[in-house]
Amino acid sequence: MGFFSLITCYDDNRLIGIDGQLPWHLPEDMQRFVEITKNKTIVMGKATYDSIGHPLPDRLNIVLTSDKSFKAKGVQVVRSIDSLLNLKPFHGEIVVIGGARLYSDMLLFCNRMYLTRYNRAIDVPKNSKATYFPEWNPNEWRLARYDCTTRKDCEFIDFVRA
Ligand SMILES: NC(=O)c1ccc[n+]([C@@H]2O[C@H](COP(=O)([O-])OP(=O)(O)OC[C@H]3O[C@@H](n4cnc5c(N)ncnc54)[C@H](OP(=O)(O)O)[C@@H]3O)[C@@H](O)[C@H]2O)c1
């Protein structure tokens, strides 16, 4: 039977994006992202797909959008959360990779969370659009794995549903 998980990287304020882009460049986190998602199915919102600009290799890429005309080579399009939840056949892990809107819609259905804590409070420039990971209740999750990284300001923390 399949299950949903999510992967994210956020700062002290749960910031995940500024003006449609990642607010940082963290090669350690990128490497972890590849290791965790490789050979799995990933699902992303249209804004996150646009910010990446192409399907990610060695993964089945699903993009969520209400835009009926959207098509892209190497991408499976899904138009609602219901269709995503009813994908068939669905074996293994589908990893939700963002952004903020998709995390909010899918958090409830995820039973694993791969979190990178970037232990800084990144400045959001005036007049820019910041996006944040939704508030979540730590009592609903338990720690599954913790790794410090070569950087003191970055921790890898995996949670599963309590
Ligand atoms: N730090 C991290 O780990 C991380 C990870 C991923 C992304 N990000 C950042 O997050 C930002 C993007 O996040 P975002 O919240 O703006 O956008 P998003 O969630 O990536 O995409 C939003 C779009 O996806 C579609 N969508 C989402 N939920 C839907 C639903 N329930 N039904 C139908 N369509 C749905 C809609 O597309 P249509 O408008 O076309 O219908 C919506 O406008 C960027 O800055 C990105 O760099 C950060």
The ligand as a MOL file (V3000), in Angstrom:
LIG
                    3D

  0  0  0     0  0            999 V3000
M  V30 BEGIN CTAB
M  V30 COUNTS 48 52 0 0 0
M  V30 BEGIN ATOM
M  V30 1 N 12.0440 25.3840 1.2740 0
M  V30 2 C 11.4240 24.3750 0.7100 0
M  V30 3 O 11.5510 23.2230 1.1410 0
M  V30 4 C 10.5290 24.6070 -0.4930 0
M  V30 5 C 10.0010 23.5280 -1.1970 0
M  V30 6 C 9.1640 23.7890 -2.2850 0
M  V30 7 C 8.8900 25.0840 -2.6610 0
M  V30 8 N 9.4320 26.1040 -1.9560 0 CHG=1
M  V30 9 C 9.1240 27.4940 -2.3070 0
M  V30 10 O 7.7220 27.6970 -2.1300 0
M  V30 11 C 7.2950 28.7200 -3.0280 0
M  V30 12 C 6.0940 28.2210 -3.8240 0
M  V30 13 O 5.0380 27.9100 -2.9520 0
M  V30 14 P 3.5270 28.3590 -3.2350 0
M  V30 15 O 2.6970 28.0790 -2.0280 0
M  V30 16 O 3.5720 29.7580 -3.7580 0 CHG=-1
M  V30 17 O 3.0950 27.4560 -4.4680 0
M  V30 18 P 2.9150 25.8740 -4.7460 0
M  V30 19 O 2.2020 25.1940 -3.6160 0
M  V30 20 O 4.1960 25.3110 -5.2390 0
M  V30 21 O 1.9630 25.9670 -6.0220 0
M  V30 22 C 0.7050 26.6060 -5.9000 0
M  V30 23 C -0.0730 26.2700 -7.1620 0
M  V30 24 O -0.2140 24.8520 -7.2700 0
M  V30 25 C -1.5490 24.5530 -7.6820 0
M  V30 26 N -2.2650 23.9490 -6.5570 0
M  V30 27 C -1.8810 23.8800 -5.2610 0
M  V30 28 N -2.8180 23.2630 -4.5260 0
M  V30 29 C -3.8240 22.9540 -5.3870 0
M  V30 30 C -5.0800 22.3090 -5.2350 0
M  V30 31 N -5.4920 21.8800 -4.0340 0
M  V30 32 N -5.8490 22.1380 -6.3280 0
M  V30 33 C -5.4490 22.5810 -7.5380 0
M  V30 34 N -4.2440 23.2250 -7.7420 0
M  V30 35 C -3.4650 23.3900 -6.6790 0
M  V30 36 C -2.1850 25.8710 -8.0770 0
M  V30 37 O -1.7870 26.0960 -9.4290 0
M  V30 38 P -2.7280 26.9070 -10.4550 0
M  V30 39 O -2.7460 28.3200 -9.9360 0
M  V30 40 O -1.9950 26.7490 -11.7580 0
M  V30 41 O -4.0630 26.2600 -10.4210 0
M  V30 42 C -1.4850 26.8540 -7.1550 0
M  V30 43 O -1.5000 28.1860 -7.6310 0
M  V30 44 C 8.4920 29.0600 -3.8890 0
M  V30 45 O 9.1440 30.2060 -3.3470 0
M  V30 46 C 9.3840 27.8440 -3.7500 0
M  V30 47 O 10.7650 28.1560 -3.9670 0
M  V30 48 C 10.2500 25.8840 -0.8980 0
M  V30 END ATOM
M  V30 BEGIN BOND
M  V30 1 1 1 2
M  V30 2 2 2 3
M  V30 3 1 2 4
M  V30 4 1 4 5
M  V30 5 2 4 48
M  V30 6 2 5 6
M  V30 7 1 6 7
M  V30 8 2 7 8
M  V30 9 1 8 9
M  V30 10 1 8 48
M  V30 11 1 9 10
M  V30 12 1 9 46
M  V30 13 1 10 11
M  V30 14 1 11 12
M  V30 15 1 11 44
M  V30 16 1 12 13
M  V30 17 1 13 14
M  V30 18 2 14 15
M  V30 19 1 14 16
M  V30 20 1 14 17
M  V30 21 1 17 18
M  V30 22 2 18 19
M  V30 23 1 18 20
M  V30 24 1 18 21
M  V30 25 1 21 22
M  V30 26 1 22 23
M  V30 27 1 23 24
M  V30 28 1 23 42
M  V30 29 1 24 25
M  V30 30 1 25 26
M  V30 31 1 25 36
M  V30 32 1 26 27
M  V30 33 1 26 35
M  V30 34 2 27 28
M  V30 35 1 28 29
M  V30 36 1 29 30
M  V30 37 2 29 35
M  V30 38 1 30 31
M  V30 39 2 30 32
M  V30 40 1 32 33
M  V30 41 2 33 34
M  V30 42 1 34 35
M  V30 43 1 36 37
M  V30 44 1 36 42
M  V30 45 1 37 38
M  V30 46 2 38 39
M  V30 47 1 38 40
M  V30 48 1 38 41
M  V30 49 1 42 43
M  V30 50 1 44 45
M  V30 51 1 44 46
M  V30 52 1 46 47
M  V30 END BOND
M  V30 END CTAB
M  END
